[in-house]
């Protein structure tokens, strides 16, 4: 039999449970966002390393044929490879990642590429990931996370 028949303690317990659940929800949302960023960064590194390796072969072949100058790197090949590898949909100048249910998981700006140091095959690519933060099925905020990936061809001694 209950000793407290007023029910005051039950309100406190309900509020306490709601606060704890909210804290867990925020922690899980943060972990999910960090996971998405790390997975996308890893996928970009895989495609980018392959791109740098292919370009190093082209540059080496040009040097063997007596052409010391290169026309630069074709960033469109990298972007096409990234879209295919990550199954992005390109729309409005952004790449969109779509969930299995057809909703947007995140979007990112089109990657911009540049040289870290001239006269070397040391490249970087930057983009910004925009990850929607949802509550009760509605987007309440969007996290904007800048990402930079570097790749270089190093000489093995």
C-alpha positions in Angstrom: 0.0 0.0 0.0 1.2 3.5 -0.8 2.2 5.7 2.1 2.1 9.0 0.1 -1.4 9.4 -1.2 -0.9 13.0 -2.4 1.2 11.9 -5.5 3.7 14.8 -5.2 6.7 12.5 -5.6 5.4 11.1 -8.8 5.5 14.5 -10.5 9.2 14.8 -9.5 10.0 11.3 -10.9 8.3 12.1 -14.2 10.2 15.4 -14.6 13.4 13.6 -13.6 12.8 10.9 -16.2 12.1 13.5 -18.9 15.3 15.4 -18.1 17.4 12.2 -18.3 15.8 11.2 -21.6 16.5 14.7 -23.0 20.1 14.5 -22.0 20.4 11.0 -23.6 18.7 12.3 -26.8 21.2 15.1 -27.1 24.2 12.8 -26.5 22.9 10.3 -29.2 22.2 13.1 -31.7 25.8 14.4 -31.2 27.2 10.9 -31.6 25.2 10.4 -34.8 26.5 13.7 -36.3 30.1 12.9 -35.4 29.7 9.5 -37.0 28.3 10.9 -40.2 31.2 13.4 -40.4 33.8 10.8 -39.8 32.3 8.3 -42.3 32.1 11.1 -45.0 35.7 12.2 -44.3 36.9 8.6 -44.6 35.0 8.1 -47.8 36.4 11.3 -49.2 40.0 10.3 -48.2 39.6 7.0 -50.0 38.4 8.7 -53.2 41.0 11.5 -52.9 43.9 9.2 -52.3 42.9 7.2 -55.4 42.6 10.5 -57.4 46.1 11.7 -56.3 47.6 8.3 -57.1 46.1 8.4 -60.6 47.3 11.9 -61.2 50.8 11.0 -60.0 50.9 8.3 -62.7 49.9 10.8 -65.4 52.4 13.3 -64.2 55.2 10.7 -64.1 54.3 9.5 -67.6 54.5 13.1 -68.8 57.9 13.5 -67.3 59.1 10.3 -68.9 58.0 11.7 -72.3 59.9 14.9 -71.8 57.0 17.1 -70.7 58.0 18.8 -67.5 54.9 20.9 -67.3 51.5 19.6 -66.3 48.1 21.2 -67.1 47.1 20.8 -63.5 44.6 18.3 -62.1 41.0 17.8 -63.4 38.8 18.3 -60.4 35.7 17.2 -62.2 37.0 13.6 -62.2 37.4 13.7 -58.5 33.9 15.1 -58.0 32.4 12.5 -60.3 34.2 9.7 -58.5 33.1 11.0 -55.1 29.5 11.2 -56.2 29.6 7.7 -57.5 31.4 6.3 -54.5 29.2 7.9 -51.9 26.0 7.7 -54.0 25.3 11.4 -53.8 22.6 13.3 -55.6 23.7 16.6 -57.0 21.2 19.4 -56.8 21.4 23.2 -56.5 25.2 23.1 -56.3 25.3 20.7 -53.4 25.7 17.0 -52.9 22.9 15.3 -51.0 23.0 12.0 -49.1 19.6 10.4 -49.1 18.4 7.8 -46.5 16.7 4.5 -47.4 13.3 6.1 -46.7 14.1 9.0 -49.1 14.7 11.8 -46.6 17.8 13.9 -46.6 20.5 12.6 -44.3 22.9 15.5 -44.9 24.2 17.7 -47.7 27.6 19.1 -48.4 29.0 21.9 -50.6 30.8 20.9 -53.8 34.4 20.1 -52.8 37.0 22.7 -53.6 40.5 21.5 -54.4 43.9 23.2 -54.1 47.6 22.7 -53.9 49.3 22.7 -50.4 52.7 23.4 -51.9 53.6 24.3 -55.5 55.9 21.9 -57.4 54.7 18.9 -55.4 51.7 16.7 -55.7 50.3 17.7 -52.3 46.6 18.5 -52.5 43.7 19.4 -50.2 40.0 19.4 -50.6 37.6 21.3 -48.5 33.8 21.2 -48.1 31.2 22.0 -45.5 28.7 19.4 -44.3 25.2 20.6 -43.4 23.6 18.1 -41.1 19.9 18.7 -40.1 19.1 18.3 -36.4 15.6 16.9 -36.1 13.2 16.8 -33.2 9.8 15.1 -33.5 10.4 14.7 -37.3 11.0 18.4 -37.9 14.3 20.1 -38.6 15.0 22.5 -35.7 18.6 23.4 -36.6 21.3 22.6 -39.1 24.9 21.9 -38.0 27.5 23.4 -40.4 30.7 21.4 -40.1 33.8 22.4 -42.2 35.9 19.5 -43.3 39.4 19.4 -44.9 41.1 16.4 -46.3 44.7 16.3 -47.5 46.6 13.8 -49.7 50.1 13.8 -50.9 52.4 11.5 -52.9 55.4 10.7 -50.7 58.6 9.2 -51.8 59.6 5.9 -50.1 63.3 5.5 -49.3 
